[in-house]
Amino acid sequence: MRLILIGESMPANRYFYDPDSDYKNEGMRYNLKEEFGQLELSDSLFMESLRRKGIVLYDCALCPLHKLDNNVDKRWAATYCFLTYNKNFVQENSEIPIATIFPANRGWLKNEIPESIKSRVVKEYSFKNIKGLKDLYLSVKAKEK
């Protein structure tokens, strides 16, 4: 594993890491395919390509945040869900750098995230702008040599 991408699935019943979710021409998986120059790949082949590269997609909150009314509640819920259910995976892989991809004014509350995780966040992206992610991956990969 080379890079952990922690994102947040915004719409109901559509998850960037689930190859069965529809991302034909918009959304985070489409943006990822575009950034890596792999729009021609099927979603399942693209996800396999990320795995071969050592890139793991991980959801900040497996909780149904789309059901909450406002961003403040969504940020608190994302933080709680991450800390309660999801942080163990990230902590078990403590040598792997992290990039976050969150919608505007969303994601986790930074002051609630343990320093051991927060200090590994090498880049923060917004849902609609992940330009430079491929370059980040290439720089992480180059440091291994």
C-alpha positions in Angstrom: 0.0 0.0 0.0 1.3 3.4 -1.0 -1.4 5.9 -0.4 -4.7 6.0 1.6 -7.4 8.3 0.1 -10.1 9.1 2.7 -13.2 10.6 1.2 -16.8 11.1 2.0 -19.6 9.6 -0.1 -22.2 12.4 -0.4 -25.2 11.1 -2.4 -27.5 8.4 -1.1 -26.8 5.0 -2.4 -23.6 6.0 -4.4 -20.2 5.3 -3.0 -16.9 6.1 -4.7 -15.3 2.8 -3.7 -18.2 0.6 -4.8 -17.8 -0.4 -8.4 -21.6 -1.0 -8.7 -22.3 2.7 -8.0 -22.9 4.8 -11.2 -20.2 7.4 -11.9 -20.4 7.4 -15.7 -19.8 11.1 -16.3 -19.6 12.9 -12.9 -18.7 12.5 -9.3 -15.6 11.5 -7.4 -14.8 8.2 -9.2 -15.2 9.9 -12.6 -12.9 12.7 -11.3 -10.4 10.1 -10.2 -10.4 8.3 -13.5 -9.9 11.7 -15.3 -7.0 12.6 -13.0 -5.3 9.4 -13.7 -6.0 9.5 -17.4 -8.1 6.4 -17.3 -11.6 7.5 -18.4 -11.7 4.6 -20.9 -11.5 2.0 -18.2 -14.6 0.4 -16.7 -15.2 1.2 -13.1 -14.1 -2.3 -12.0 -10.9 -2.2 -14.0 -10.2 1.3 -12.7 -10.6 0.2 -9.1 -8.3 -2.7 -9.9 -5.8 -0.3 -11.3 -5.8 1.8 -8.1 -5.3 -1.4 -6.1 -2.3 -2.4 -8.2 -0.9 1.1 -7.7 -1.2 0.7 -3.9 -3.9 3.3 -3.6 -6.7 2.4 -1.1 -10.0 4.3 -1.1 -11.5 4.6 2.3 -14.7 6.2 3.4 -14.5 8.6 6.3 -18.0 7.7 7.5 -19.9 4.6 6.7 -22.9 6.3 8.3 -25.7 7.7 6.1 -24.6 11.4 6.3 -26.9 12.3 3.5 -29.9 12.0 5.9 -28.7 14.8 8.1 -30.0 18.3 7.6 -26.9 20.5 7.7 -23.1 20.5 7.2 -22.4 21.0 10.9 -24.2 17.9 11.9 -22.7 16.0 8.9 -19.1 17.0 10.0 -19.8 15.9 13.6 -21.3 12.6 12.4 -18.4 12.0 10.0 -15.9 12.6 12.7 -17.8 10.4 15.2 -18.2 7.6 12.7 -14.6 7.7 11.6 -13.3 7.6 15.2 -15.7 5.0 16.3 -15.6 2.6 13.4 -13.0 3.5 10.8 -9.8 4.8 12.4 -8.4 1.4 13.3 -7.6 0.6 9.6 -5.8 3.9 9.2 -3.9 3.5 12.5 -2.9 -0.1 11.6 -1.2 1.2 8.5 0.7 4.0 10.3 3.5 4.3 7.7 1.1 5.1 4.8 0.5 8.8 3.8 -3.0 10.0 3.6 -4.8 12.4 1.3 -8.4 13.5 2.0 -11.1 14.2 -0.5 -14.1 15.9 1.1 -17.0 18.0 -0.2 -16.8 21.7 0.6 -17.3 22.4 4.3 -17.5 18.8 5.0 -15.4 15.9 6.1 -14.0 15.4 9.6 -13.4 17.9 12.3 -9.6 18.2 12.3 -9.3 19.1 16.0 -11.0 15.8 16.9 -8.7 13.6 14.8 -5.7 12.0 16.6 -2.4 13.7 15.8 -1.0 10.3 14.7 -3.5 10.3 11.8 -3.7 14.1 11.2 0.1 14.3 10.8 0.1 11.8 8.0 -2.3 13.9 5.8 0.0 15.1 3.0 -2.7 16.7 0.9 -6.3 17.8 1.2 -8.5 17.9 -1.9 -12.1 19.0 -2.5 -14.6 16.7 -4.1 -14.6 18.7 -7.3 -10.9 19.5 -7.5 -8.4 16.6 -7.2 -5.9 18.1 -9.6 -2.4 17.0 -8.6 -3.5 13.7 -7.0 -1.7 11.7 -9.7 1.5 13.8 -9.1 1.2 13.2 -5.3 0.9 9.4 -6.0 4.0 9.6 -8.3 6.0 11.5 -5.6 5.0 8.9 -2.9 6.0 6.1 -5.3 9.3 7.8 -6.1 10.2 8.1 -2.4 10.1 4.3 -2.1 13.1 3.8 -4.4 
